[in-house]
Amino acid sequence: NNVGVRLNIGTGTFAAQTTYSTGIGPVEAAAVDVNGDGKPDIIVANSNSNNIGVLLNTGNGTFAAQKTYLTGAGSGSVVAADVNGVGKLDII
């Protein structure tokens, strides 16, 4: 019940995985800048927890603990788009 990140070390190889706790049953994740700071954050659909988790990029190759948003039913996928046209990504 976590998501793993392996940072590219620039030689075609990746550093050891760092894992971050998510909800129960993560099924899909996306890396998008949800807070407009120019750094990709992680959004993850947690199917068995009935929520979407957002892990904000701290800017040094790590991510903050997830903040969750209830979905009401098992989340099967996650997409980010500017649905309402205000220049900020929404979560679908």
Secondary structure as the mmCIF struct_conf table of DSSP 4:
data_model
#
loop_
_struct_conf.conf_type_id
_struct_conf.id
_struct_conf.beg_label_comp_id
_struct_conf.beg_label_asym_id
_struct_conf.beg_label_seq_id
_struct_conf.end_label_comp_id
_struct_conf.end_label_asym_id
_struct_conf.end_label_seq_id
STRN STRN1 ASN A 2 VAL A 5
STRN STRN2 ASN A 8 ASN A 8
BEND BEND1 GLY A 10 GLY A 12
STRN STRN3 PHE A 14 PHE A 14
HELX_LH_PP_P HELX_LH_PP_P1 ALA A 15 GLN A 17
STRN STRN4 THR A 18 SER A 21
BEND BEND2 GLY A 23 GLY A 25
STRN STRN5 PRO A 26 VAL A 32
BEND BEND3 VAL A 34 LYS A 39
STRN STRN6 ASP A 41 ASN A 46
HELX_RH_3T_P HELX_RH_3T_P1 SER A 47 SER A 49
TURN_TY1_P TURN_TY1_P1 ASN A 50 ASN A 50
STRN STRN7 ASN A 51 LEU A 55
STRN STRN8 ASN A 57 ASN A 57
BEND BEND4 GLY A 59 GLY A 61
STRN STRN9 PHE A 63 PHE A 63
HELX_LH_PP_P HELX_LH_PP_P2 ALA A 64 GLN A 66
STRN STRN10 LYS A 67 LEU A 70
BEND BEND5 GLY A 72 ALA A 73
STRN STRN11 ALA A 80 ALA A 81
TURN_TY1_P TURN_TY1_P2 VAL A 83 ASN A 84
BEND BEND6 GLY A 85 LYS A 88
STRN STRN12 ASP A 90 ILE A 91
#
